[in-house]
Amino acid sequence: MPFTATVLTMFPEAFPGPLGVSLIGTAQQERGLWKLETVDIRGFSDDRRGFLDDTPAGGGPGAVLKADVVARALDGLDGPRRPLLYMSARGRPLTQARVRDWATGDGIVVLCGRFEGVDQRVLDARGFEEVSVGDAVLAGGEAAAMVVIEACVRLIPGVLGSGESLSSESFEDGLLEHPQYTRPRTFEGLDIPEVLLSGDHKKVAKWRQEQRETTTRERRPDLWERHLANSQLKSAKARGE
């Protein structure tokens, strides 16, 4: 079985969206390297009016997706057990390390919330991991689910044209990626850095590494501090300390 992403959502019509275009879409539709499934959780309501939600216990605005409805949708899935992810602004931040781990398995099951969220009891009872794609609140989990799925799928062997390009990307070794340039040589008075036109591969590699370090230090000091700590640890191990 290929890597399978199953999405539990109130709006299956939102998919595949961006997942259906370019290399990601081709890998699914034409090459069968991964599979996308959507489950409409509205079909699991036992309310004759089809309601999936109810008012928050303890009062407050909005509505909460009911635990029993979500549980029935989840329990109806077939196949091997996969990580259960609930897209939530209060979840642990998505990282490339976690994506790499998920991408090596059978796939993921992603629950998309709406309204004020999902009854905590079903998240706890079924072992969902809450995942955040950033410090911002969305109207629902569908866009966030697409981010997680695309991040995983692009790591599947054969999906992208060159696996070599993955090694120097942002976060792969703790640093952000260096800036990229292409023709024309001059654009609105701005030139491609001369070192990139020198043909000296060692100088190019050195420049790119310096750019990665500078960019990370300026834009993500948290990543930079972690990178320094890891570098010091590796140096200490190399010295036998």
Disulfide bonds with the S-S distance in Angstrom:
none
